[in-house]
Amino acid sequence: RLVGAQGYRVQVWLCQKDCQRVGWEWRGDEPMYFPLPQDLPKGEYRLRVLLLSQHRLALRPRYVLEKEVRW
């Protein structure tokens, strides 16, 4: 859940060479739960959280949070 994200949509991506979405989409003010893919090779990844406006056609994120993670 993101504080202050009422009215926004959230997507979560996991990136290494390419990116894959690890969950479909959540409302920004609701808890987000997602499983990581089972077949991930060990290594360093970027976890990207995209905050999008509530309009369903909005593709450009309003805010991007990235965090390096090690699997």
mmJSON file of the N, C-alpha and C atoms, coordinates in Angstrom:
{"data_MODEL":{"atom_site":{
"group_PDB":["ATOM","ATOM","ATOM","ATOM","ATOM","ATOM","ATOM","ATOM","ATOM","ATOM","ATOM","ATOM","ATOM","ATOM","ATOM","ATOM","ATOM","ATOM","ATOM","ATOM","ATOM","ATOM","ATOM","ATOM","ATOM","ATOM","ATOM","ATOM","ATOM","ATOM","ATOM","ATOM","ATOM","ATOM","ATOM","ATOM","ATOM","ATOM","ATOM","ATOM","ATOM","ATOM","ATOM","ATOM","ATOM","ATOM","ATOM","ATOM","ATOM","ATOM","ATOM","ATOM","ATOM","ATOM","ATOM","ATOM","ATOM","ATOM","ATOM","ATOM","ATOM","ATOM","ATOM","ATOM","ATOM","ATOM","ATOM","ATOM","ATOM","ATOM","ATOM","ATOM","ATOM","ATOM","ATOM","ATOM","ATOM","ATOM","ATOM","ATOM","ATOM","ATOM","ATOM","ATOM","ATOM","ATOM","ATOM","ATOM","ATOM","ATOM","ATOM","ATOM","ATOM","ATOM","ATOM","ATOM","ATOM","ATOM","ATOM","ATOM","ATOM","ATOM","ATOM","ATOM","ATOM","ATOM","ATOM","ATOM","ATOM","ATOM","ATOM","ATOM","ATOM","ATOM","ATOM","ATOM","ATOM","ATOM","ATOM","ATOM","ATOM","ATOM","ATOM","ATOM","ATOM","ATOM","ATOM","ATOM","ATOM","ATOM","ATOM","ATOM","ATOM","ATOM","ATOM","ATOM","ATOM","ATOM","ATOM","ATOM","ATOM","ATOM","ATOM","ATOM","ATOM","ATOM","ATOM","ATOM","ATOM","ATOM","ATOM","ATOM","ATOM","ATOM","ATOM","ATOM","ATOM","ATOM","ATOM","ATOM","ATOM","ATOM","ATOM","ATOM","ATOM","ATOM","ATOM","ATOM","ATOM","ATOM","ATOM","ATOM","ATOM","ATOM","ATOM","ATOM","ATOM","ATOM","ATOM","ATOM","ATOM","ATOM","ATOM","ATOM","ATOM","ATOM","ATOM","ATOM","ATOM","ATOM","ATOM","ATOM","ATOM","ATOM","ATOM","ATOM","ATOM","ATOM","ATOM","ATOM","ATOM","ATOM","ATOM","ATOM","ATOM","ATOM","ATOM","ATOM","ATOM","ATOM","ATOM","ATOM","ATOM"],
"id":[1,2,3,4,5,6,7,8,9,10,11,12,13,14,15,16,17,18,19,20,21,22,23,24,25,26,27,28,29,30,31,32,33,34,35,36,37,38,39,40,41,42,43,44,45,46,47,48,49,50,51,52,53,54,55,56,57,58,59,60,61,62,63,64,65,66,67,68,69,70,71,72,73,74,75,76,77,78,79,80,81,82,83,84,85,86,87,88,89,90,91,92,93,94,95,96,97,98,99,100,101,102,103,104,105,106,107,108,109,110,111,112,113,114,115,116,117,118,119,120,121,122,123,124,125,126,127,128,129,130,131,132,133,134,135,136,137,138,139,140,141,142,143,144,145,146,147,148,149,150,151,152,153,154,155,156,157,158,159,160,161,162,163,164,165,166,167,168,169,170,171,172,173,174,175,176,177,178,179,180,181,182,183,184,185,186,187,188,189,190,191,192,193,194,195,196,197,198,199,200,201,202,203,204,205,206,207,208,209,210,211,212,213],
"type_symbol":["N","C","C","N","C","C","N","C","C","N","C","C","N","C","C","N","C","C","N","C","C","N","C","C","N","C","C","N","C","C","N","C","C","N","C","C","N","C","C","N","C","C","N","C","C","N","C","C","N","C","C","N","C","C","N","C","C","N","C","C","N","C","C","N","C","C","N","C","C","N","C","C","N","C","C","N","C","C","N","C","C","N","C","C","N","C","C","N","C","C","N","C","C","N","C","C","N","C","C","N","C","C","N","C","C","N","C","C","N","C","C","N","C","C","N","C","C","N","C","C","N","C","C","N","C","C","N","C","C","N","C","C","N","C","C","N","C","C","N","C","C","N","C","C","N","C","C","N","C","C","N","C","C","N","C","C","N","C","C","N","C","C","N","C","C","N","C","C","N","C","C","N","C","C","N","C","C","N","C","C","N","C","C","N","C","C","N","C","C","N","C","C","N","C","C","N","C","C","N","C","C","N","C","C","N","C","C","N","C","C","N","C","C"],
"label_atom_id":["N","CA","C","N","CA","C","N","CA","C","N","CA","C","N","CA","C","N","CA","C","N","CA","C","N","CA","C","N","CA","C","N","CA","C","N","CA","C","N","CA","C","N","CA","C","N","CA","C","N","CA","C","N","CA","C","N","CA","C","N","CA","C","N","CA","C","N","CA","C","N","CA","C","N","CA","C","N","CA","C","N","CA","C","N","CA","C","N","CA","C","N","CA","C","N","CA","C","N","CA","C","N","CA","C","N","CA","C","N","CA","C","N","CA","C","N","CA","C","N","CA","C","N","CA","C","N","CA","C","N","CA","C","N","CA","C","N","CA","C","N","CA","C","N","CA","C","N","CA","C","N","CA","C","N","CA","C","N","CA","C","N","CA","C","N","CA","C","N","CA","C","N","CA","C","N","CA","C","N","CA","C","N","CA","C","N","CA","C","N","CA","C","N","CA","C","N","CA","C","N","CA","C","N","CA","C","N","CA","C","N","CA","C","N","CA","C","N","CA","C","N","CA","C","N","CA","C","N","CA","C","N","CA","C","N","CA","C","N","CA","C","N","CA","C","N","CA","C"],
"label_alt_id":[null,null,null,null,null,null,null,null,null,null,null,null,null,null,null,null,null,null,null,null,null,null,null,null,null,null,null,null,null,null,null,null,null,null,null,null,null,null,null,null,null,null,null,null,null,null,null,null,null,null,null,null,null,null,null,null,null,null,null,null,null,null,null,null,null,null,null,null,null,null,null,null,null,null,null,null,null,null,null,null,null,null,null,null,null,null,null,null,null,null,null,null,null,null,null,null,null,null,null,null,null,null,null,null,null,null,null,null,null,null,null,null,null,null,null,null,null,null,null,null,null,null,null,null,null,null,null,null,null,null,null,null,null,null,null,null,null,null,null,null,null,null,null,null,null,null,null,null,null,null,null,null,null,null,null,null,null,null,null,null,null,null,null,null,null,null,null,null,null,null,null,null,null,null,null,null,null,null,null,null,null,null,null,null,null,null,null,null,null,null,null,null,null,null,null,null,null,null,null,null,null,null,null,null,null,null,null,null,null,null,null,null,null],
"label_comp_id":["ARG","ARG","ARG","LEU","LEU","LEU","VAL","VAL","VAL","GLY","GLY","GLY","ALA","ALA","ALA","GLN","GLN","GLN","GLY","GLY","GLY","TYR","TYR","TYR","ARG","ARG","ARG","VAL","VAL","VAL","GLN","GLN","GLN","VAL","VAL","VAL","TRP","TRP","TRP","LEU","LEU","LEU","CYS","CYS","CYS","GLN","GLN","GLN","LYS","LYS","LYS","ASP","ASP","ASP","CYS","CYS","CYS","GLN","GLN","GLN","ARG","ARG","ARG","VAL","VAL","VAL","GLY","GLY","GLY","TRP","TRP","TRP","GLU","GLU","GLU","TRP","TRP","TRP","ARG","ARG","ARG","GLY","GLY","GLY","ASP","ASP","ASP","GLU","GLU","GLU","PRO","PRO","PRO","MET","MET","MET","TYR","TYR","TYR","PHE","PHE","PHE","PRO","PRO","PRO","LEU","LEU","LEU","PRO","PRO","PRO","GLN","GLN","GLN","ASP","ASP","ASP","LEU","LEU","LEU","PRO","PRO","PRO","LYS","LYS","LYS","GLY","GLY","GLY","GLU","GLU","GLU","TYR","TYR","TYR","ARG","ARG","ARG","LEU","LEU","LEU","ARG","ARG","ARG","VAL","VAL","VAL","LEU","LEU","LEU","LEU","LEU","LEU","LEU","LEU","LEU","SER","SER","SER","GLN","GLN","GLN","HIS","HIS","HIS","ARG","ARG","ARG","LEU","LEU","LEU","ALA","ALA","ALA","LEU","LEU","LEU","ARG","ARG","ARG","PRO","PRO","PRO","ARG","ARG","ARG","TYR","TYR","TYR","VAL","VAL","VAL","LEU","LEU","LEU","GLU","GLU","GLU","LYS","LYS","LYS","GLU","GLU","GLU","VAL","VAL","VAL","ARG","ARG","ARG","TRP","TRP","TRP"],
"label_asym_id":["A","A","A","A","A","A","A","A","A","A","A","A","A","A","A","A","A","A","A","A","A","A","A","A","A","A","A","A","A","A","A","A","A","A","A","A","A","A","A","A","A","A","A","A","A","A","A","A","A","A","A","A","A","A","A","A","A","A","A","A","A","A","A","A","A","A","A","A","A","A","A","A","A","A","A","A","A","A","A","A","A","A","A","A","A","A","A","A","A","A","A","A","A","A","A","A","A","A","A","A","A","A","A","A","A","A","A","A","A","A","A","A","A","A","A","A","A","A","A","A","A","A","A","A","A","A","A","A","A","A","A","A","A","A","A","A","A","A","A","A","A","A","A","A","A","A","A","A","A","A","A","A","A","A","A","A","A","A","A","A","A","A","A","A","A","A","A","A","A","A","A","A","A","A","A","A","A","A","A","A","A","A","A","A","A","A","A","A","A","A","A","A","A","A","A","A","A","A","A","A","A","A","A","A","A","A","A","A","A","A","A","A","A"],
"label_entity_id":["1","1","1","1","1","1","1","1","1","1","1","1","1","1","1","1","1","1","1","1","1","1","1","1","1","1","1","1","1","1","1","1","1","1","1","1","1","1","1","1","1","1","1","1","1","1","1","1","1","1","1","1","1","1","1","1","1","1","1","1","1","1","1","1","1","1","1","1","1","1","1","1","1","1","1","1","1","1","1","1","1","1","1","1","1","1","1","1","1","1","1","1","1","1","1","1","1","1","1","1","1","1","1","1","1","1","1","1","1","1","1","1","1","1","1","1","1","1","1","1","1","1","1","1","1","1","1","1","1","1","1","1","1","1","1","1","1","1","1","1","1","1","1","1","1","1","1","1","1","1","1","1","1","1","1","1","1","1","1","1","1","1","1","1","1","1","1","1","1","1","1","1","1","1","1","1","1","1","1","1","1","1","1","1","1","1","1","1","1","1","1","1","1","1","1","1","1","1","1","1","1","1","1","1","1","1","1","1","1","1","1","1","1"],
"label_seq_id":[1,1,1,2,2,2,3,3,3,4,4,4,5,5,5,6,6,6,7,7,7,8,8,8,9,9,9,10,10,10,11,11,11,12,12,12,13,13,13,14,14,14,15,15,15,16,16,16,17,17,17,18,18,18,19,19,19,20,20,20,21,21,21,22,22,22,23,23,23,24,24,24,25,25,25,26,26,26,27,27,27,28,28,28,29,29,29,30,30,30,31,31,31,32,32,32,33,33,33,34,34,34,35,35,35,36,36,36,37,37,37,38,38,38,39,39,39,40,40,40,41,41,41,42,42,42,43,43,43,44,44,44,45,45,45,46,46,46,47,47,47,48,48,48,49,49,49,50,50,50,51,51,51,52,52,52,53,53,53,54,54,54,55,55,55,56,56,56,57,57,57,58,58,58,59,59,59,60,60,60,61,61,61,62,62,62,63,63,63,64,64,64,65,65,65,66,66,66,67,67,67,68,68,68,69,69,69,70,70,70,71,71,71],
"pdbx_PDB_ins_code":[null,null,null,null,null,null,null,null,null,null,null,null,null,null,null,null,null,null,null,null,null,null,null,null,null,null,null,null,null,null,null,null,null,null,null,null,null,null,null,null,null,null,null,null,null,null,null,null,null,null,null,null,null,null,null,null,null,null,null,null,null,null,null,null,null,null,null,null,null,null,null,null,null,null,null,null,null,null,null,null,null,null,null,null,null,null,null,null,null,null,null,null,null,null,null,null,null,null,null,null,null,null,null,null,null,null,null,null,null,null,null,null,null,null,null,null,null,null,null,null,null,null,null,null,null,null,null,null,null,null,null,null,null,null,null,null,null,null,null,null,null,null,null,null,null,null,null,null,null,null,null,null,null,null,null,null,null,null,null,null,null,null,null,null,null,null,null,null,null,null,null,null,null,null,null,null,null,null,null,null,null,null,null,null,null,null,null,null,null,null,null,null,null,null,null,null,null,null,null,null,null,null,null,null,null,null,null,null,null,null,null,null,null],
"Cartn_x":[0.853,0.0,0.899,0.546,1.323,0.525,1.103,0.435,0.26,-0.941,-1.217,-1.486,-1.672,-1.857,-3.33,-4.241,-5.651,-5.9,-6.644,-6.957,-5.908,-4.869,-3.829,-3.833,-3.204,-3.014,-1.532,-1.244,0.144,0.437,1.611,2.121,3.49,3.823,5.125,5.816,7.066,7.861,9.158,9.677,10.978,11.855,13.014,13.855,15.256,15.787,17.195,17.66,17.756,17.982,16.668,15.611,14.264,13.425,12.258,11.35,10.12,9.591,8.329,7.477,6.196,5.276,5.012,5.134,4.949,3.551,2.774,1.384,0.663,-0.625,-1.306,-1.39,-2.317,-2.464,-3.301,-2.981,-3.7,-4.104,-5.095,-5.394,-4.32,-3.86,-2.729,-2.952,-4.215,-4.483,-4.844,-4.683,-4.96,-3.657,-3.642,-2.44,-2.131,-0.849,-0.403,0.316,-0.132,0.493,0.828,2.035,2.421,3.491,3.398,4.448,5.564,6.782,7.885,7.876,8.298,8.329,9.189,8.757,9.437,10.769,10.905,12.081,13.143,13.214,14.199,15.607,16.547,17.934,18.48,19.444,20.051,20.74,20.735,21.379,20.795,21.201,20.713,19.583,18.546,17.366,17.007,16.183,15.577,14.089,13.585,12.158,11.636,10.699,10.17,8.702,8.349,6.959,6.553,5.533,5.056,3.738,3.645,2.41,1.805,0.615,-0.066,-1.341,-1.8,-3.056,-4.203,-5.365,-6.489,-7.103,-6.804,-7.368,-6.8,-7.642,-7.206,-6.312,-6.297,-5.451,-4.111,-3.904,-2.641,-1.517,-0.5,0.628,1.904,2.019,3.228,3.077,4.021,3.915,4.085,3.386,3.546,4.783,5.091,6.228,6.756,8.079,8.712,9.643,9.465,10.343,11.104,12.439,13.263,14.128,14.271,15.106,15.89,17.194,18.026,17.774,17.525,17.319,18.202,18.583,19.416,18.608,18.571,17.795,18.711],
"Cartn_y":[-1.166,0.0,1.228,2.221,3.457,4.582,5.224,6.316,7.483,8.016,9.145,8.751,7.468,7.014,6.786,7.36,7.23,7.801,7.066,7.534,7.179,6.464,6.069,4.557,4.107,2.681,2.364,1.13,0.719,-0.552,-0.573,-1.784,-2.086,-3.382,-3.797,-4.647,-4.301,-4.983,-5.472,-6.571,-7.1,-7.102,-6.455,-6.261,-6.813,-7.407,-7.757,-7.262,-8.104,-7.616,-7.101,-7.851,-7.466,-7.318,-6.73,-6.557,-7.429,-7.899,-8.623,-8.134,-8.001,-7.543,-8.708,-8.46,-9.537,-9.53,-8.565,-8.504,-7.676,-7.79,-7.043,-5.583,-5.221,-3.826,-3.723,-2.754,-2.543,-1.088,-0.85,0.532,0.944,2.173,2.621,2.613,2.695,2.748,1.375,0.312,-1.046,-1.826,-2.837,-3.679,-4.391,-4.533,-5.198,-6.482,-7.587,-8.886,-9.486,-10.022,-10.643,-11.688,-12.821,-13.836,-13.523,-13.834,-13.714,-14.952,-14.808,-15.974,-17.091,-18.332,-19.486,-19.824,-19.506,-19.92,-18.833,-17.922,-16.842,-17.366,-17.059,-17.394,-16.442,-16.893,-16.039,-14.855,-13.728,-12.545,-11.269,-10.147,-8.837,-8.403,-7.835,-7.376,-5.98,-5.314,-4.051,-4.297,-3.961,-4.011,-2.609,-2.484,-1.175,-1.089,-0.045,0.228,1.476,1.343,2.45,2.964,4.257,4.899,5.601,5.171,5.695,6.419,7.368,8.037,7.038,7.42,6.482,6.252,7.093,6.89,5.609,4.714,3.387,3.418,4.515,4.606,5.276,5.73,6.385,5.353,5.571,4.642,5.201,6.498,7.121,7.246,6.684,6.747,8.165,8.45,9.728,9.689,8.475,8.305,6.883,6.729,5.408,5.26,4.168,3.836,2.582,2.638,1.472,1.09,-0.206,-0.72,-1.907,-1.921,-3.072,-4.189,-5.383,-6.538,-7.677,-8.53,-9.703,-10.946,-11.851,-13.088,-14.242],
"Cartn_z":[0.0,0.0,0.0,-0.79,-0.849,-0.192,0.794,1.488,0.52,0.455,-0.426,-1.86,-2.15,-3.525,-3.877,-3.113,-3.432,-4.825,-5.641,-6.984,-8.02,-7.633,-8.565,-8.751,-9.83,-10.096,-9.92,-9.514,-9.261,-10.045,-10.679,-11.323,-10.721,-10.62,-10.093,-11.155,-11.463,-12.484,-11.86,-12.388,-11.989,-13.231,-13.156,-14.337,-14.107,-15.143,-15.19,-16.553,-17.559,-18.924,-19.5,-19.282,-19.688,-18.43,-18.595,-17.461,-17.642,-16.523,-16.552,-15.395,-15.664,-14.627,-13.686,-12.379,-11.406,-10.8,-11.147,-10.739,-11.761,-11.838,-12.895,-12.51,-11.661,-11.305,-10.036,-9.198,-7.948,-7.839,-7.017,-6.627,-5.637,-5.738,-4.929,-3.438,-2.998,-1.567,-0.986,-1.769,-1.297,-1.137,-0.275,-0.139,-1.464,-1.76,-2.987,-2.6,-3.155,-2.916,-4.268,-4.39,-5.652,-5.389,-6.093,-5.979,-6.974,-6.598,-7.552,-8.447,-9.695,-10.591,-10.004,-10.182,-9.6,-10.278,-11.554,-12.325,-12.455,-11.502,-11.578,-11.32,-12.207,-11.905,-10.838,-10.097,-9.075,-9.751,-9.079,-9.623,-9.055,-9.639,-9.214,-10.125,-9.522,-10.238,-9.778,-10.561,-10.162,-9.98,-8.827,-8.572,-8.849,-9.796,-10.196,-9.823,-9.109,-8.752,-9.515,-10.37,-11.195,-10.64,-10.459,-10.019,-11.23,-11.616,-12.798,-12.38,-13.212,-12.894,-13.0,-12.506,-12.481,-13.852,-14.824,-16.161,-16.754,-17.223,-17.662,-18.894,-19.645,-20.828,-20.539,-19.326,-18.969,-18.954,-19.772,-19.862,-19.251,-19.208,-18.645,-17.131,-16.382,-14.92,-14.396,-13.32,-12.624,-11.732,-11.238,-10.342,-10.493,-10.435,-10.514,-9.318,-8.587,-7.477,-7.875,-7.848,-8.196,-7.013,-6.838,-5.75,-6.277,-6.052,-6.432,-5.424,-5.929,-5.053,-5.544,-4.646,-5.001,-4.697,-5.635,-5.508,-5.244],
"occupancy":[1.0,1.0,1.0,1.0,1.0,1.0,1.0,1.0,1.0,1.0,1.0,1.0,1.0,1.0,1.0,1.0,1.0,1.0,1.0,1.0,1.0,1.0,1.0,1.0,1.0,1.0,1.0,1.0,1.0,1.0,1.0,1.0,1.0,1.0,1.0,1.0,1.0,1.0,1.0,1.0,1.0,1.0,1.0,1.0,1.0,1.0,1.0,1.0,1.0,1.0,1.0,1.0,1.0,1.0,1.0,1.0,1.0,1.0,1.0,1.0,1.0,1.0,1.0,1.0,1.0,1.0,1.0,1.0,1.0,1.0,1.0,1.0,1.0,1.0,1.0,1.0,1.0,1.0,1.0,1.0,1.0,1.0,1.0,1.0,1.0,1.0,1.0,1.0,1.0,1.0,1.0,1.0,1.0,1.0,1.0,1.0,1.0,1.0,1.0,1.0,1.0,1.0,1.0,1.0,1.0,1.0,1.0,1.0,1.0,1.0,1.0,1.0,1.0,1.0,1.0,1.0,1.0,1.0,1.0,1.0,1.0,1.0,1.0,1.0,1.0,1.0,1.0,1.0,1.0,1.0,1.0,1.0,1.0,1.0,1.0,1.0,1.0,1.0,1.0,1.0,1.0,1.0,1.0,1.0,1.0,1.0,1.0,1.0,1.0,1.0,1.0,1.0,1.0,1.0,1.0,1.0,1.0,1.0,1.0,1.0,1.0,1.0,1.0,1.0,1.0,1.0,1.0,1.0,1.0,1.0,1.0,1.0,1.0,1.0,1.0,1.0,1.0,1.0,1.0,1.0,1.0,1.0,1.0,1.0,1.0,1.0,1.0,1.0,1.0,1.0,1.0,1.0,1.0,1.0,1.0,1.0,1.0,1.0,1.0,1.0,1.0,1.0,1.0,1.0,1.0,1.0,1.0,1.0,1.0,1.0,1.0,1.0,1.0],
"B_iso_or_equiv":[0.0,0.0,0.0,0.0,0.0,0.0,0.0,0.0,0.0,0.0,0.0,0.0,0.0,0.0,0.0,0.0,0.0,0.0,0.0,0.0,0.0,0.0,0.0,0.0,0.0,0.0,0.0,0.0,0.0,0.0,0.0,0.0,0.0,0.0,0.0,0.0,0.0,0.0,0.0,0.0,0.0,0.0,0.0,0.0,0.0,0.0,0.0,0.0,0.0,0.0,0.0,0.0,0.0,0.0,0.0,0.0,0.0,0.0,0.0,0.0,0.0,0.0,0.0,0.0,0.0,0.0,0.0,0.0,0.0,0.0,0.0,0.0,0.0,0.0,0.0,0.0,0.0,0.0,0.0,0.0,0.0,0.0,0.0,0.0,0.0,0.0,0.0,0.0,0.0,0.0,0.0,0.0,0.0,0.0,0.0,0.0,0.0,0.0,0.0,0.0,0.0,0.0,0.0,0.0,0.0,0.0,0.0,0.0,0.0,0.0,0.0,0.0,0.0,0.0,0.0,0.0,0.0,0.0,0.0,0.0,0.0,0.0,0.0,0.0,0.0,0.0,0.0,0.0,0.0,0.0,0.0,0.0,0.0,0.0,0.0,0.0,0.0,0.0,0.0,0.0,0.0,0.0,0.0,0.0,0.0,0.0,0.0,0.0,0.0,0.0,0.0,0.0,0.0,0.0,0.0,0.0,0.0,0.0,0.0,0.0,0.0,0.0,0.0,0.0,0.0,0.0,0.0,0.0,0.0,0.0,0.0,0.0,0.0,0.0,0.0,0.0,0.0,0.0,0.0,0.0,0.0,0.0,0.0,0.0,0.0,0.0,0.0,0.0,0.0,0.0,0.0,0.0,0.0,0.0,0.0,0.0,0.0,0.0,0.0,0.0,0.0,0.0,0.0,0.0,0.0,0.0,0.0,0.0,0.0,0.0,0.0,0.0,0.0],
"pdbx_formal_charge":[null,null,null,null,null,null,null,null,null,null,null,null,null,null,null,null,null,null,null,null,null,null,null,null,null,null,null,null,null,null,null,null,null,null,null,null,null,null,null,null,null,null,null,null,null,null,null,null,null,null,null,null,null,null,null,null,null,null,null,null,null,null,null,null,null,null,null,null,null,null,null,null,null,null,null,null,null,null,null,null,null,null,null,null,null,null,null,null,null,null,null,null,null,null,null,null,null,null,null,null,null,null,null,null,null,null,null,null,null,null,null,null,null,null,null,null,null,null,null,null,null,null,null,null,null,null,null,null,null,null,null,null,null,null,null,null,null,null,null,null,null,null,null,null,null,null,null,null,null,null,null,null,null,null,null,null,null,null,null,null,null,null,null,null,null,null,null,null,null,null,null,null,null,null,null,null,null,null,null,null,null,null,null,null,null,null,null,null,null,null,null,null,null,null,null,null,null,null,null,null,null,null,null,null,null,null,null,null,null,null,null,null,null],
"auth_seq_id":[1,1,1,2,2,2,3,3,3,4,4,4,5,5,5,6,6,6,7,7,7,8,8,8,9,9,9,10,10,10,11,11,11,12,12,12,13,13,13,14,14,14,15,15,15,16,16,16,17,17,17,18,18,18,19,19,19,20,20,20,21,21,21,22,22,22,23,23,23,24,24,24,25,25,25,26,26,26,27,27,27,28,28,28,29,29,29,30,30,30,31,31,31,32,32,32,33,33,33,34,34,34,35,35,35,36,36,36,37,37,37,38,38,38,39,39,39,40,40,40,41,41,41,42,42,42,43,43,43,44,44,44,45,45,45,46,46,46,47,47,47,48,48,48,49,49,49,50,50,50,51,51,51,52,52,52,53,53,53,54,54,54,55,55,55,56,56,56,57,57,57,58,58,58,59,59,59,60,60,60,61,61,61,62,62,62,63,63,63,64,64,64,65,65,65,66,66,66,67,67,67,68,68,68,69,69,69,70,70,70,71,71,71],
"auth_comp_id":["ARG","ARG","ARG","LEU","LEU","LEU","VAL","VAL","VAL","GLY","GLY","GLY","ALA","ALA","ALA","GLN","GLN","GLN","GLY","GLY","GLY","TYR","TYR","TYR","ARG","ARG","ARG","VAL","VAL","VAL","GLN","GLN","GLN","VAL","VAL","VAL","TRP","TRP","TRP","LEU","LEU","LEU","CYS","CYS","CYS","GLN","GLN","GLN","LYS","LYS","LYS","ASP","ASP","ASP","CYS","CYS","CYS","GLN","GLN","GLN","ARG","ARG","ARG","VAL","VAL","VAL","GLY","GLY","GLY","TRP","TRP","TRP","GLU","GLU","GLU","TRP","TRP","TRP","ARG","ARG","ARG","GLY","GLY","GLY","ASP","ASP","ASP","GLU","GLU","GLU","PRO","PRO","PRO","MET","MET","MET","TYR","TYR","TYR","PHE","PHE","PHE","PRO","PRO","PRO","LEU","LEU","LEU","PRO","PRO","PRO","GLN","GLN","GLN","ASP","ASP","ASP","LEU","LEU","LEU","PRO","PRO","PRO","LYS","LYS","LYS","GLY","GLY","GLY","GLU","GLU","GLU","TYR","TYR","TYR","ARG","ARG","ARG","LEU","LEU","LEU","ARG","ARG","ARG","VAL","VAL","VAL","LEU","LEU","LEU","LEU","LEU","LEU","LEU","LEU","LEU","SER","SER","SER","GLN","GLN","GLN","HIS","HIS","HIS","ARG","ARG","ARG","LEU","LEU","LEU","ALA","ALA","ALA","LEU","LEU","LEU","ARG","ARG","ARG","PRO","PRO","PRO","ARG","ARG","ARG","TYR","TYR","TYR","VAL","VAL","VAL","LEU","LEU","LEU","GLU","GLU","GLU","LYS","LYS","LYS","GLU","GLU","GLU","VAL","VAL","VAL","ARG","ARG","ARG","TRP","TRP","TRP"],
"auth_asym_id":["A","A","A","A","A","A","A","A","A","A","A","A","A","A","A","A","A","A","A","A","A","A","A","A","A","A","A","A","A","A","A","A","A","A","A","A","A","A","A","A","A","A","A","A","A","A","A","A","A","A","A","A","A","A","A","A","A","A","A","A","A","A","A","A","A","A","A","A","A","A","A","A","A","A","A","A","A","A","A","A","A","A","A","A","A","A","A","A","A","A","A","A","A","A","A","A","A","A","A","A","A","A","A","A","A","A","A","A","A","A","A","A","A","A","A","A","A","A","A","A","A","A","A","A","A","A","A","A","A","A","A","A","A","A","A","A","A","A","A","A","A","A","A","A","A","A","A","A","A","A","A","A","A","A","A","A","A","A","A","A","A","A","A","A","A","A","A","A","A","A","A","A","A","A","A","A","A","A","A","A","A","A","A","A","A","A","A","A","A","A","A","A","A","A","A","A","A","A","A","A","A","A","A","A","A","A","A","A","A","A","A","A","A"],
"auth_atom_id":["N","CA","C","N","CA","C","N","CA","C","N","CA","C","N","CA","C","N","CA","C","N","CA","C","N","CA","C","N","CA","C","N","CA","C","N","CA","C","N","CA","C","N","CA","C","N","CA","C","N","CA","C","N","CA","C","N","CA","C","N","CA","C","N","CA","C","N","CA","C","N","CA","C","N","CA","C","N","CA","C","N","CA","C","N","CA","C","N","CA","C","N","CA","C","N","CA","C","N","CA","C","N","CA","C","N","CA","C","N","CA","C","N","CA","C","N","CA","C","N","CA","C","N","CA","C","N","CA","C","N","CA","C","N","CA","C","N","CA","C","N","CA","C","N","CA","C","N","CA","C","N","CA","C","N","CA","C","N","CA","C","N","CA","C","N","CA","C","N","CA","C","N","CA","C","N","CA","C","N","CA","C","N","CA","C","N","CA","C","N","CA","C","N","CA","C","N","CA","C","N","CA","C","N","CA","C","N","CA","C","N","CA","C","N","CA","C","N","CA","C","N","CA","C","N","CA","C","N","CA","C","N","CA","C","N","CA","C","N","CA","C","N","CA","C","N","CA","C"],
"pdbx_PDB_model_num":[1,1,1,1,1,1,1,1,1,1,1,1,1,1,1,1,1,1,1,1,1,1,1,1,1,1,1,1,1,1,1,1,1,1,1,1,1,1,1,1,1,1,1,1,1,1,1,1,1,1,1,1,1,1,1,1,1,1,1,1,1,1,1,1,1,1,1,1,1,1,1,1,1,1,1,1,1,1,1,1,1,1,1,1,1,1,1,1,1,1,1,1,1,1,1,1,1,1,1,1,1,1,1,1,1,1,1,1,1,1,1,1,1,1,1,1,1,1,1,1,1,1,1,1,1,1,1,1,1,1,1,1,1,1,1,1,1,1,1,1,1,1,1,1,1,1,1,1,1,1,1,1,1,1,1,1,1,1,1,1,1,1,1,1,1,1,1,1,1,1,1,1,1,1,1,1,1,1,1,1,1,1,1,1,1,1,1,1,1,1,1,1,1,1,1,1,1,1,1,1,1,1,1,1,1,1,1,1,1,1,1,1,1]
}}}
